[in-house]
């Protein structure tokens, strides 16, 4: 078992950049000396100064914001070992093998020691166990440690030193393996979600050089060019670029970024080049925040964990009572020692959190970030799934839905072919969608044109058959090219009301037509809904700000139970409240900024991969891949985790009850009882760590071909 740390709880009071204040609580028996706490805190990496007010239990820390964060410091402070002013092995979570080696050496030497030395050696080896048992008894009453110490003390009192030393060795080995298994489950998660950052281009002394990510500092000028992911959070100093921010904001159309604009790490420069003043780097940057989710979740206990821990504590007096009854019936201290070897505590208390962590690790490998055991627990309970539509049930990828030509002699197909001819070398999502629509036409045609001019954040321009053609935004057409859209305003307004993105085509100084685009239904949305029903979900609903008729068609295609359309952001949260009042346990799936209140207010919130940063922060489960099938995977994983925990619980109770009964009837010696108890406990922990019965990895799915809608005139 791991030794208790120094500080048991930290309550955040106030935090600014480089300074944080907490109200702290120390573990029982831990030193309360303010100077000792200050000395321990000040050696944590990144800390400049620490000040403790023991009367108010206040801890103020000043730190280097470029090197650490208030959240990271809180974790480090909670891991501090008592009376140590440096980063100890305990703080790092590394279990010590020294007690195992000492008890093993004592066990091997038991037979060769002179009779007069056997008692003091056995007692000396057992002193740490006995001391821990005394501390436990004074602080908590009768615990599993107290029972184990009683068993060793009885063996020593009976002069059965082999049994005493064997028990001490098995207990030390069991605690070491249990701590190692729990640490292993933590490390798997942290390794899985550790940000993977390569080398970064930085401007120093007028030259551009490549540095390892760890060498980049706040204040550096970072360079991000076409095709590169922005590695820091910062402000644009110079240059202009189209940046795809879908990973952070959920916006499928790239946005223009120029001097003075803020940019986020993890976003992609699709076209252009930026010089960025680095304001947050490394663990501070937006793309690295995802790893902190798990750091915080490891300390949070679910209701299942708390109940397992409470049950384990309730069963300890029962074992003590059984030992007493065994002595009254048999007057055999050996039987009593054997009974005291077995208890339910370790397996019940440790296997549940290890199982949750194993499930979280499997979730990460399968493209899902589960923020703690509570999230998995609530997801297993969810019986109603509510989906936002755009970017969730729909793809978020643009498809051409309408091509409307305003000039006689030009067909909708001509309009698409003209636009595609000048857009084919442009990698903007709108351009890609138009080029793809042209390829799918019955008669795709390429119009010869002069050199294409790319105007960042506006569109493209060229010359075809001696006339200037411009393809781009309304602002580009009207303000820059002087082409009026007034005569076609009714058609344009109708398309806008339908929630479509418009691409304007000007030819020879006139508005030739508009191409409307909208994201389509995901190919596997209907299959995901069907799978959720097979997993026991009672109701599946859709919420959208879209028009009711389109929402009705989509709900019919997906086989949904209900839909609510024309909603404002606050309406979504209200509908969830109404459903919850009816007794529904809701899993809400969304991706936008306006979904954050609904995500945080649901029984469990699931954010899509391309969701807004605030939506992913507010959610309990964040998808790491843009695949709605992961929603059903997460539900299946949560239910499998619950089955694993239930089966481990039954195994723990069944095996330990059998061992206790056999020991009480005198069928097991203390050594055999200890070996069986510790062996079964470790086996159950390994079973939890291995995630027995959990869904493994991702399923191979072949998406059906997406039907191309016929372009309307």
N, C-alpha and C positions, 0 to 999 in steps of 0.2 A: 504494500500500500504506500502511496506517496505521502511524504511528510507534509503537514500543513504549512502554508506560506506565512508571511509576516502580516500582510494586509488582507483582510477578508472581503472588504467591500469598498468601492469608491463611488461617491455620488457627485456627478459633475455640477458645479455651481456656476462657473463662469469661464469662458475661453475666448481669447483673441489670438491673433497671429503671434506665435512665439511665447504665449503665456497661458497657463491654465490653472484653475483652482478647483480642488475637490474637497468634500467632507469624507474622511476616511474612518474605517473601523478595523481594528487589529484582531487577529485570531486570539482566542483565549490562551493565555500563557505566553503570548509573544511580547517582546520588550516594548514598552511604551515611551521610552526615552526619546524626546524630540530630536536631540542632536544625533542619536544613532540612526533614526529614520532619515534625517537630512543627509547624513554621510552615505547611507545606502542608496538614496535616490540620485544624488549628484553624480555618481559614477556611471549611471545608465547612459548609454550612447546618445548624444545629442543634447543632454541636459547641461545648462549653464549654471543654474542656481536653484536651490530648493529651500523653502522656509516652512516650518511647521509651527502651528499654534495649538499646543496640546489641550488647552482649555476648550477651544472651539472645535477641536478635532479637524483643523483646517490644514490643507497641504497646498502650497502655492509653488508652481514649478515654472521657471523661465527656461526656454529651450530654443535650439536652432531649428527654425521652421523648414529649412532646406534639408535637414538631416532626419527629422522625425515628425510625428504628429501627436496631438493630444490623445487621440484614440490609441495609438501604438504605445505611448508612454503609460497609459492606464493599464494596458496588458502587461507591460514590463514590471510595473509597480506591484501588480497583483501576484506576479511570479517571484518576487523577491523572497529569498530565504532569510529567516531570522538571524540577526547578529552577523551578517556578512556584508562587507562593504564593496563587494565586487560581484560580477556576474557569475553566480555559482552554478554548479551542476544541477542543483534543484531548480533554479530559475529557468534554466534551459530545458528542464524536464527530463534530463538524462538519468535514468535509474542506476544506482550503484550496485555493482556485483560483489563488493567487498564482503557484506554479510553472508552471501552465498559461499564464497571461498572459505571464509573462516569456519562456518558451520560444517562445510564439507570436510575440511581438514580435521576438525574435532571428531566427526563421525568416523573417519578412517582410522583415527588413532585410538578409538574407544577401547578396543580389545588389547592393544599393546601398552596402555598406560598402567602404571602401578595402581593397585586398589585405592591407595590413599589420595591419588591425584584425580581419580575419575569424577568424584563429586564436585570438587572446586572447578574443574575444567567444564563439566556439564553446566554448572551454575553460571560460570563466567560467560559461556556461549549464550545462555538464555537470558542474561541480564537485560539486553536491549528489548527483547520481547516482554519481559516482566515489567520493565520500566514503562514501556508504552501502554501496557495493560493497566498499570496503576494510574497513569495520566488519564486514560480513557474512562476508568471507573470513577475518578473524581470529577471529571467534566461531564460525562454522558451516562454514567451508570454501567450496567452490564452490557457489553458489546461482544462482537465476535473475537476481538483481541483478548478480552478478559477470559473467555472460554478457552481459547488456545493456550493462554498462559497457565490457566488452571490445570490443563491436561499435562503440560510440561512439568509443572510443580509437583503434581501427583506422581508422575514417573520418577522424578528425582527423589521424592520422599519414599518411594517404594524401592529405591536403589536400582531401578531399571534404567541405567544410564544409556544403554543402547537405544531404548525407546525414546528417552528424552532428547538425545542428540539427533536421532533420526527425525523426530518431529520438528526440532529447531531447523534442521536442514531443509525439510520439505516445505516448511512455512516460509523460510527465506527464499527458497527457489520459487515457490508459488507467487510470493509478492513481487519478486524481480520479474518473472514472466508476465504477470498481470500488468505491472507498470509498463513493461516493454510493449505489450500488445496494445495498451491504451495509447501510448506515445506513437506507436506505429500508425494507428488509425488517424491520429492528428497529422502526422507527417505526410501521409498519403494525400490528404486534402490540401495541405499547404503547398506541397510540391505540384499538385495538379493545377492549382490556381495561381501559381507564381507568375507574375507578368514576364513575358518573353520579349525582351527588348534587345535589339542588336546594336549596331554602330549607328551613330548620328553625325550628320554633317553640321559643323559649327564654324562660324566666322570669327576668327581671332587675328588681331593685328593685320587686318586687311586681307587675310588669306582664308580660304575655306579648307578645313581639315576634318578628317574623320576621327571621332572619338568613341570609346566604349560608353555605353549609356550611363554607367556608374560615374563617369568623369564629368558629365554635364552638370552645370551648376545654375542656380537661379541668377539671372542677369545675362547669361550667354545669349548670343544671337544665333538661333538655329535656322538652318536652311531646309525647306521642304519643297521639292519640285514635282513635276508631273509623275504620277504613278507611285509616289511615296506616301506612307502613312505619317501623319504629324505626330511626333514623339513626345511633345510637351503641351501643357496648357500655357497659353500666353496671349500676347497682343501683337498684331501684325505691324512691323516697323516699315516695311516696304514691299513692293510687288503687288501683283493681283492674280487671283486664281479662282477657279471654280472648285469648291470643296464639297465632297459628298459626306454629309454629317448623319447619314442614316443610322450608323451604329450608336450615336449618342442622342439624336433628336427624333429619329423616326421619319424625318422628311425625306421622301424618295427623290426629290428633284434637287440637284446640287445648288449651292448658294454661292454668290460672289463674295469674296473676302478680300479686303484691301486695307491700306494703312488705317490704324485705329481700331479695326475690328478684333474681337476676341475669337480665338480658335481653341479647339479641344483636342487633346491627344486621342489617338485611335480613329480620327477622321482622315479621309483620303483626298489628296490633291488630284483631281481628275484632269485638270488643265491649268497651266500657269506655274508660277514660282513665287514663294513667299519667304520673306525674312521675318523671323518671329522672335520677340523678346520673351525668353523663358521665365515664366512666373511660378510654375509648379512643375517639378521634375520627379522622376523615379516614382516612389510610393505615393507622392503627393498628386501626381498627374491623374486625370480623370480615368484613363484606361487602366490604371493600376488599382483604382479603388475597389474593384471587384474582389481582389484577394482579401481585403479587409473584412468583407462580409462573413467569411468563414471564421476568421480570427475571433470575431465577436460571438458568433453562434456556438463555438465550442464550449463556452462557459455557461450557456443557457440550457436549463433543464426542462424537458417536456413533462407533461402531466404523467405520462407513462413511466418516465424515469423516477419522478418523485414518488409515485405510488409503489414502484418496485423497491425503492430505498426504504420507504416507510414499512412495507411488509417485511423486508429483511430485518429491520430493527424489532418489529413485533415478534418475529420468530425466535430471536435470541433467548428471551426468557423461557420459551417453550423447551428449547434444548437444555437449558439449565435445569428446568423442572424435570425433564426426562432423566438427566444425570442423577438428580437427587432421588428420584423414584427407583432408578436402577440400583443405587447404593442401599436404599431401604429394603429392597427385595433380595438382593444378592450378597450384600456386604462385601462386594468385590471391587476394590479400587481400580483394578485393571480395566474392568468393564466401564467404570465411570470415566477413566482417562480416554478410553476408546470412543465413548459417546461424545465427550467434549471436543474430540478432533473434528467432528463434522458439524457444519452449520450452513445456513442458506445465504449468508450475507454477501460474500465476495461475488459469487456467480450472479446473484440477483442484482446487485448494485452496479457491477461493471459490464455485464453482458449487454444490458439494454443500451447504454450510451455507445458502446463499441459497435453494436448492430446499426444504430442510427448513423454513425460516422461511416461505416462500410457502405451503407446505402447512399449517403451523400457523395462518397467517392465514386460509386458506380454511376450516380446521376451526372457527375461532372464529366466522366468519360463518355457518357451518352449524350452530352450536349445540353445539360440542365444544371444550373447552379441553385441548390436548395440551401436556404439560409437558416439552417439549424433544425434540430429535432422537432421543434414545435410545428414548423412548416410541414414536415412530412406527416406528422400526426394529424394535423388539421386537414391535409389533403386526402388522407385515407378516409376521413369522416365526411368529406364533401359529397352531397347527394344532388346538388344543383349546379350546373355549369352555365355561366353567363359569359357570352363572347361579345366584345366590341367587334364591329365589322371591318372597318378600313385598316389594312395592314395586319389583320389577324385572320379572319376568315377569307379575306381577299389577299392578293399577293403583295400589294404595295409596288408592283412593277407595272409600268404603264403599257397599255395596249391601245391601238387605234380603234375607236368605236364609230367615229363619223368622219366623212370627208365631204365637205360641202363647197362646191364651186359656184362663184357668183357671176362668172362671165360666160356668155354663150360660146359654144364651141369647145368648152373644156369639161371633161367628165370628172367624176370623183377619182377615178383611176389615174387620169392625167395629173390631177393635183398631187396625189401621193407620189407618182413617179417623178414629177418635177422637184418636189421637196426632197425626196430621197436622193436624187442625183447630186444635189449640193451638200446634203447632210452625211453622205456615206463615209467621209473621212473624219467625221466629228464623233466623239465618244460620249456625248451628253445622252442621258437616258431618253429624252424626247427624240433625239436624232436616231438613236438605236431602234426605238419603237417604230419610227416612220420607215426606216430602211427595212426592218423586218416585215412590216405591212406590205411594202412594195414587192418583196421577194415572194410573198404568199399570193399575190394577185395572179389571175389567169394569164395576163399578158404584161409582165413587168417590162419596163422600158427605161433605158438610160438616156438622158438628154445630155448632149455634149455641152460643156460650159468652160468658161475661162477660169483662171485661178480663183480659188475660194478664199474669201476674207473672213476670218473668225473674229467676232467682236465679243469679248468676254462679258458674260451676264446679259447679252442682248440677243445674239443669234449669228447667222452667217449670211454672206452676200456674194453674188457672183454675176456673171453675164451669160445669158442663153439667147441665142439667135439675135444678138445685138441689143437686147433689152436687159436692164438690171433686175435681178431677182433677189429678194430678201426673204428670209425665213426666220421667224423668231417671235419675240414677245410683243404684246400690244404697245408697250412703251417704245420699243424699237421701231415698229411700223409707223406709229402716229407721231411721236416726238422727234425721232431722228430722221425718218424718211419722209415725213409730211403726208402720209397716206391716211385718208379719212376712213373710219369704220362706221360712221353715223347711219348710213342707209341700211346697214346690216345689223343694227343694234338689237333688234328683237330676236333674231336667230342667235346672236352671240349671247344675249342675256339668258335665253332658254337653255343653252348649253352650259352656261355658268351655274344656273339653278340646278341643273342635273349633276352638279359636282364634278364637272369634267375640266381638264386642263386643255387650254387652247393654244394652238400653234398657228400663227398668222403668216400667209404667203402673199407677198406683194410682188407684182410683175409689171414692169413698164410704168411704174408710178401709180398703179391702181391696186386695190385689194382684190386679188384673184380668188381667194377662198380661205377657209379655215379647216384645220384638222383637229378633231377633238380626241382626247385620250383619257383613259381611266384604267385604274388597276383592276384586274380580273379576279375571279374566284380561284382560290388555291385548288390545285388538282386533287389534293387529298383531304380537303376539308370535310366532305361528306363521309369519307371512310373514317376519319377521326371521330366524328359525331357518333357513327355506328359503334365504333369500338368503345367509346365511353359508356354507351348504353349496356354493352356486354359486361363492362366492369361494374355495373350496378348503379350507374347514375340515373336518377329518376326523371329529371327535367333538364332540357338544354334550350337556352334562350339566346336571343341576339339583341343587342342595343346598338342603335346607330343614329346619327344625325341626318342620314340620307332620307330621300323621299319615300313615303310609305309604299308606293307601288313597286319600286325597285326592291325594297326590303322584303316585300311579300313574295316576289318571285324568287329571291335568293333563299328565303326561309323554306319555301317549298322544295327547291332543289336540294337543300341540305337535310330536309326532314326534321326541322326544329319544332319544338312544342309551342313556342311563342316568339314574337318579336315586338320591339318597341322602336318606332322610327321618329324622325324629326326631333331628336332630343338635343337639349343643351347639356353641357358638362354636369351641371348640378342635378339634372334630371336622372342621370345614371346612378349617382349616389342615393338619390331618393328612392328609386325603384329597388335598389339592393336593400335598403332599410325596410321597405314594405315586404319584400320576400323573406327577409330575416325574421320579421315580426310574425310571419306565417309559420315559422319553424324550419325554414330551409337553411341548410348549411352550404353556403355559397362559395364556389371557386370562380373568381372573376378573371377573365383573360383579356388583356388590353395592351396597347403599345404607345399611346400618346400622352402628352402633357396633361390633357384634359381627363385622362383616365386615372391619374394618380389618386384623387379622392376615393374613387370606386375601388381601386386596388387596395388601398390601405384600410378601407372600411369593410371589405369582404371577409368571410371566414378565412379564406386563403386567397392571395392575389398572385397571378401568374403574368409576367411581362414577356412580350415577344422580343426576339433577338434585336430587331431593328427599332426597338422602342426608344422613347425619349429617356434621357438620363434620370429625370425625376420619377418616371414610371418604374424604371428598374430599381431605383432606390426604395420606392414605396412597396414593391412587391415582395412576396415571400419566396417565390420561385422565379428565377430569371433564365429564360432559354438562351443558350449560347449558340444556337444555330437557328437559321431562319426556316424552320420546319414545324408546322402546326402539329404534326404527328407526335412531337415531343410532349405535347400536353397530355395525350393519352398515355405516353410512356411514363410520365411523371406520376399519373394516377395509378398505373399498374405497379410502379416501383413502391409507392407509398403503401399499397395494400400488401405487397409481398413482404415489405419490412415489418408490417404489423403481424403477419403470419410468422415471420422469423422470430420476432420477440415473444410471441405467444408460445411457440414451440420450445424456445430456450427456457422460458419460464416453467413449462411443464416438465422438461428434462431436469431442470435444477431441482424442482420440488420432488420429482419421482426418484432421482438418483440419491439425493441426500436423505430422503425419508427411508429409502432402502438401507443405506449405510448406517443411519442412526438405529434402525430396528435391529439390524444384524449385530451392531455393537452392543446394544442393550441386552440381547440374548446371549452374548458371550461368544458369538461366532467370528468376531474380528478382534485381533490384537490392536493396541493403540497405533503401532506402526502401520498395520494394514489399513486401519480406518483412515489414518492421515494420508497414506499413499492414494487410496481410492478417492478421498475427498478432494485433495489438491489436484490429482490427475483429472478427475471429472470436471472440476472448475476450469482448469486450463483448456480442456477439450471444448467446453461450452464457449469459452472466450474466443478460442481459435475458430470455432464454427461461426460465431458472430462476426469476427474480423473477416473471414472468408466470404461472408454474405451468402450463406447457404440458402438457395432457393430464390435469390434476387435475380431479376432480369439482367442478362449480360450484354453489355455493349449495345451497339445500334443494330436494328434490323435492316437488312437490305430491302429497299423498296424501289420498285420500278414504277415511276410516275407515268400515268397514261398520257398520251399526246393531248395537248390542249387544243381544243377546237377553235379555229380562227373564225371570229364572227365576220359575217359578210359586211363590207363597208357600205354604208347607206349614203345615198345622194341627198 
